[in-house]
């Protein structure tokens, strides 16, 4: 049986507000990269809380990665609910990426402190892919630009980290330097975010009966 937990927009807003002071203190990001589609809303909310008096908004760029696949409702894991249930896939697919042909765009990444934002750390496969590929692309851009300044540093923020064995791995220095932040660590349940809802009032009513915040 698939156990589902429902999260509201208000809860997402509150999680971002709560995490912002630590992000400012520990990461001091100069740029955010949102992983679509779950990272878009948290990144935009975070930007409001990360803005400092007299400074400009932190730019947000977007990448799209897909790991999940649709399984028909006849699959055993979908037997408890009608329709289709998403299950973790095994291969990361790029649906949107940075323009690697534009050195001007890549220059904005080189030597910066970059915060990668997503909604959930499930198997960690997507986050591993994002970090590795972004590090590789930024290094290529650095070489092409002949940049010899500070190294680009990536950090991660997710709303929820599922307490489970991970298939993907993050760089040791990222973990050692506390450049990974989950607003909440939760059991291994299916988290339903409000931007996935087709009936937001029903979604919020279901969320009122749940415990994840």
Helices and strands as residue ranges (DSSP letters): E 4-6, H 9-26, E 31-36, H 38-50, E 59-71, G 76-78, E 85-96, H 103-107, E 113-121, H 125-145, E 153-162, H 172-176, E 180-186, E 190-192, G 194-196, H 200-207
